[in-house]
């Protein structure tokens, strides 16, 4: 059995190497997905997420925005 659903990736998203995004998942804007993660559920805006299964580690803070201007 094979499922083919679209995925949605927001603006200014960083996705590490060897990440698997499963069908039907939405990744929010200004989000970082760590390398080797398996994204099996929706990830909200403005967070850092990683793991197998992928889970939110923390929100992106103002200090992060100053250091990495791409997240303004």
Order of alpha helices (4+ residues) and beta strands (2+ residues): beta-beta-beta-beta-beta-beta-beta-beta-alpha
